[in-house]
Amino acid sequence: MTSNAFDIGGQTMMALTDIESGRIETGISRLIEASKINNIYAQYYLAVCYEKGLGSNKDANKAFMLYRKAAERGLPEAMIKLAECYNNGIGVQINYTRASEWTKRYYMKGGKIVIPDIEKLYADGKQKSEHLYAKENTEIYNDVPISKENKGVEKPYITVNINNPTNASTITAEYGDSVRPSEIDQFIPYVNISNPNIFALIIANENYQEAVKVDNAINDGETVAKYFELTLGIPKEHIHLIKDATLNNIKKELKLMTEISEAFNGDASILVYYAGHGIPDEKTKDPYIIPVDGYCADMSTCVSLKDFYEQLGNSKFNKSIVFIDACFSGATRGNGNLTAARGISLKPKKTFPVGNMVIFTSSSGDETSFSYKAENHGMFTFYLLKALKENKGNISLGDLVKEVTDNVIKESLVINGKRQTPNVIPSDNVLELWSEWTLQNLK
């Protein structure tokens, strides 16, 4: 692959600039012309326009054909969209086998690349288009209509600079803001193994109705799901990813997991991951998971962590491993507090696992579980996935715990000036066994 392999081409860049600037019809015309000469980025962007009805009538058949052309010529973004077409019947009959094939090809190709988001550019352009051509209040400046009251304001620009496709890419957009994908979101290891007796429950709570947002929680959950599938070999249909889970969502999934464990009668294991808010009951200090529709002042709207563990631990799963990227002191991922005693972190009661369970939490006692802003993930989750990536999933649970704990403690002190200490708690049943388990081989 040459150094300019991800160059989206001058004609396509001009098209995106036109769309973002409000000249949508001109931009779409440029994409059509560029797609005719087989520019895969133009084909991908034009397919999005046809699928979503951006500046054109919706046409699922055309969208599918263009996604397929760009995918077959190696564009990862088109590959994953083609998988969605097969999975959801967009312009083609539903074919889950083909959807799975293209999803795997997407990750084997390296996964998401950083290119401009045409849906965002289109939304910005729609807002501007009402003003750009209002002749009574505009003048032409450097070939671009600029409103008189805003003359002299620098024009927004978009550049893509991907000089080394093996490293993180950079997109500069909207007056030069820099967006860099995390290293753990790129080139996720694909290991050719299958674990049909492992299930996964992933709860990623970010957008709360009554509490502050948990930065990057959904990104955490989505990336964890990719590693579970590609690196640990868990079948995609065994991975239950619940984004912004309500109280009923969580209850439903726990019940379903219990039923699955009974159906497999001890011949299946489960991995559980949670990112979101936790809180202690201010009276009893018992820790609770907060659903997105939960109220911090009403524990009946939350999920008792003790009950959460007991329901999983008392099920018929052979082994249960729970990863928690949340703190239960009432602190948030940033600066702030969820408890009524504003600014005061409470030390929650210890909650112990049951059955054949190991719990690995992101912090201890009244500590805060921080976000890792530079990587767009929770700090605990980042180092958890980084360890899986570097070892291609082939690492004992004991070594995984040590590696993640060491890295999180050091980085939190350096970046946040505060200690964050991940904590592992095995149940009595597995006290002498858990450290030798591997996530790729949970029998």
Secondary structure, 3 states (H helix, E strand, C coil): CCCCCCCCCHHHHHHHHHHHHCCHHHHHHHHHHHHHCCCHHHHHHHHHHHHHCCCCCCCHHHHHHHHHHHHHCCCHHHHHHHHHHHHHCCCCCCCHHHHHHHHHHHHHHCCCCCCCCHHHHHHHHHHHHHHHCCHHHEEEECCEEEEHHHCCCCCCCCEEECCCCCCCCEEEECCCEEECCCHHHCCCCCCCCCCCCEEEEEEECCCCCCCCCCCCHHHHHHHHHHHHHHCCCCCHHHEEEEECCCHHHHHHHHHHHHHHHHHHCCCCEEEEEEECCEEECCCCCCEEECCCCCECCEHHHCEEHHHHHHHHHCCCCCCEEEEEECCCCCECCCCCECCCCCCCCCCCCCCCCCCCEEEEECCCCCCCCCEEHHHCEEHHHHHHHHHHHHCCCCCEHHHHHHHHHHHHHHHHHHHHCCCCCCEEEECHHHCCCHHHCECCCCC
